[in-house]
Amino acid sequence: MTRPTPRSGESTAGQRALRRGRFAPSPTGPLHFGSLVAALGSYLDAQVTGGEWLVRMEDLDRPREVPGAADAILYTLDAFGFEWQGPVLRQSTRTQAYAQAIERLREAGLVFPCACSRREIAANSRIGVDGPVYPGTCRHRLPPGRRTRSLRLRTEHGIIQVRDRIQGELHQDLRQEVGDFVLRRADGIHAYQLAVVVDNDWQGIDHIIRGADLLALTPRQVFLLRALRLPVPTYAHLPLVVDGSGRKLGKSHAAAPVDPGTPLPTLLRAWHFLGQRPFPEHPTDLAAFWAQARSDWNPDRVPSQPTKTLPISPTE
């Protein structure tokens, strides 16, 4: 497969720089409203500059993949009028690239083997921003008689700063708040943090628009990018769609899939959820919606938090 050509970040006077964005769902179920919001925001953010929008299927975690879900997601995106450039990249075809990235990090002295199980880490650590903070048990050497389960990245003390276009500035001390994090799991699957960094760079993604549930993971990805000497993209994290109890609307909470047979009402709902002003003329079909959406999209109107909650099984 030929590597995509990255878009130039330069712009001429009076023009915005072209952007290359992506939507990267996991095929663990059909497309639900929360994912549609992420797709709409990332798509319009690229479209408004005349840029490109790619779709990547994050199917590394094969045990969690639902048969047929990837095709169903792509069918739904097409039915809603999304248009993406190039073939869909599937992470399951990229394991060699992830292994090569780990080798680069190993040569830099940043990778070490770990024998700890999740239960052991939970029993011997404090809670950080995303669960137990790795206590550094195997940082210098494996305990006697233990075998390697996973590979971890050495973190450092010091603040990682992320400037998010929607959420503002995020500051995180990885060593203190996260600890040395996993690059390859005990089951041999490469970690999300590594795969997303390697693939974003390979695809030339320079603007990442996604849900705010991934905001706390971003400093880890910035640290990895710097360790691999790769450019850091611009980040924007959209407000999460939550139910009446404040829980993220997602597959794990049995959120209803969006209906590809009635796309327009759902798109309008997503448009308003993202804080965009009502259209001057109510669109009566998809073509009218997309024409007005491309013209009226303004990322400065997107709220950092949801302005209202949604039922767990929304009706259109």
N, C-alpha and C positions, 0 to 999 in steps of 0.2 A: 504494500500500500504506500502511495506517495504521501509524504508529509504535506499537510496543507500549508499554503503560503500565508504567513502572518500579515495582517493588515498594518499599514503604516499608521503611526500615532500622530503624524503631523497633520496640520490643517492650514488652509489658506485663509486669508483675511475674510471675516464674515461667515466662515463655515466651521461647523463642528467636526472634530476629528472622527473619522470612520471608526466604528467599533466592531469587534468580533465577540459575540456572546455565545452562550450555550445553555441548553436545558438538559439536565442529566438525571432523569428519574431512575429509580431502582425497580426492576420488574417483579415486585413482590405483591402486586395486585393491580386493579384497574386505576385509571386516572381519577382522582377525586378533586374536590373544589380547591383544596389547599395547594395541590400541585398545579392546577390550572392557573391559579393566581401567580405562582412563580414563573410558569411558562409565559404568561401574558406580559409580566413586567420585564423579563429578560428579552423577550422578542421585540417589544416596542422600543426598548432602550437601544437595541441595535438598529432597528428599522428607521428610527427617527434621524439617524445620521447617514442613512444609506449604507450601513454596514452589513455584516453577515451574522447569521444565527445558525448554530449547529445543534444537533441532537446527539447525545451520547447515552448509551444504555449502561448503567453502572451495575453490571451483573456478576461482580466478583464473588459475592456470597451465594454460591450456587445452592447450598441447602435451603436458603430462604426464598429462592426464586419460585414463582408460581408458573407452571407451564401455560404458555399462551399469553402471559401478561405483557411481555414486550411488544408483541404484535398488536395486542388490544390497545396499548398506549399509543402506538404510532397511528393506528387507525383512527383513534379519537382525535389526536392532534390534527390529522388531515381533515377530518370531518368538521373541525372547528375553524378551518381555514389557515392554519399555521403552515408556513413554507420554510423549509430548511435547506441549507446548502450542503451538497456532497452526501456521501453515504453515512449512515448511522454508525458511529464507532461503538464497538462493544468491548468493554474492559476485559472480558474473558479471553480476548485475543491478544492481550497486551502484557502477559505475565513476564515475557522475556525483558521488556523495557523496564518493568518494576525491579526485576532481579539485577539488571545492570545499574539502576540507580542505587540500590543497596550496596553494590560493590563499590561504587564511587564513594559512598558515605563510609564504607568500611576502610577504604584506603586512606581516608582523612581521619581515621581513628574515632569515628562517631558512632559506631555500631558495636553492640556487645550482646552475647547470648544470655538468655534469662531462663531459669528453671522454675520460676514461680508460677503457681496456679492462681486463678482469680480469687479462690477462697483464701489462699495464703496471703495474698496482697490485701484483701479486705480485712483480714484479721490483724494485720500489722501496720496499718496506715491510717491516716486521718483523711477526712473528706475534703476534696478540693472543688474546683469549679465544674468538674464533670465526673464526679465519682471519686473513688479512692485515689490518693496521690501515691504513686509508686515510691516505696521507701528506700530504693537503691540497694536491695539485697544482693544482686548479682553484678553490680556496677563495676567492680574491680576484678572479680573472678567468680566462677560457679562454686557454690558450696560443695564440699567433698561428697562424692557419691551421687551427685545430681546430674541429670542430662539436660541438654538444651530443649526448651519447649518453644520459645519465641525469640525474635530478634528485636532489640530496642534501640532507640536513638538517644544518645547522651544529650541532655539539655544543659543549659547554663543559667546561672543567676543573672538577672538583668531584665529590664522591662522590654517586652515586645509591644510596640505601639501600632495600632491599626486605625487608619482614618477611614471610616465608613461613610459613604455619601448620604445614608439615611439615618443610621443609628448614632452617628457622631464618633468620637474617639473611644477606643477600647485599649486598656493597658493591662498587661498580664505578665507576671513573672512565671515562666513555664516551670522552672525547677521547683519553685515554691508551691505553685497552684495546681500543677499537673504531674510533674515528675517526668522521668524518662519514659517515653511512650512507644508503643508497639509499631514496628514496621512490617513484620511478618508474624502472623498468628501461629498458635500451636498446631492448628490443623493445616498449616502450609499456605493459607490464603493471605495475600498481601493486604495490608491495612488500607482502609479508605483514605487516611491522611496522605499516604505515599502515592496511591494511585491517582487521586484527584490532582495532585501537584504535577506529577509527571505528564498526565494527559492534557491538562490545561496548557502546559508549555508546548507540548507536541502539536496541539491543534492551534496554537497561536491565539489563545483566548486572552484578551487584555481587559475585558470588563466582565466581572462575575456578579450576576444578580441572582439571589437565591433567598430562601426563607431564613428568618432570624433564629431558628432553632440551630443553625450552623454557625452562628456568630462566635460562640465561645471556642469553636474549633479553629477559627481563622488564625490566631497567633501561632498555633502549631504548624499550620501550612506555610505561614510567612517564614518561620524559623527554618523549615525544610527547604523552602525556595532559596534562602540565603546560603544554607549549607551546600546546596547543589549549584550555587552560583547562577541561578535563574532569575529572570525579571519578575518583579512582584506586580500582579495586576491590580486594577482598581476594584474595590469591593462595595457592594450595596446590598444590605439585607432587608428584605421586605417584611412587613408585619405578619405575624402568624395568624392563620385562621384558627380560631378556637371555638369550642362548644360552650354551652351555657355554664359549665363548671370551670371554664378557664383552661381546659385541656386542649392540646394541639389537635386539630382535626386531621386525622391521618388514618392509614390502613389499620394500625393497631387498635383503633377505637371504632372499627367497623363503619367508617364514614362511607356514605353512599357514593358510588361512582357517578361522575357526570354523564349525562345522556347524550351520546353523539347524534341522536335524532333531533334534538332541540337545542342547538348550540347557541343561538342568539340570546335568549334570556340569561343563560349562564354567563356568557361573555360580558353582558351589560352589568350583571351582578359583580363580576370580578373587577370590572372597570371602576365601578363606584367604590368597591372595597379598597381599591388602591388610591382613593382620594381624588380621583379625576372629576372634573366638572361635567355636568350633564351636557350632552351634545345639543347644538343649536336645533338640529332636526333629528327626531327619533328615527334611528335606522330601522328599516323594514326587512333587510336581508343582510347576509354576511358581508357582501361586497361593500355595502354602505357603511357597515360598522367599521371595517378595517380601513376604509378610506378616511373616515373621520378620526379614528383612533390614531392613525399614523400622523395626522395633522395636528391633533390636539394634545397628544401625550406630553406631560410635563413631570419629570421625576421629582421636582421640587415640591409637588403637591402630595407625594406619598407620605403617609403618616408613619412615625416610628413604631407606634402601637396600634392595634386594631381599634377602630372607632366603635365597634359593636361586636358582640359574639353571635355565633350561628348555631342552630340546632345541629345535633350530631348527624342527622340524616336530612340534609337540606332538600327542600322541594323547590322546584324552579317556578 
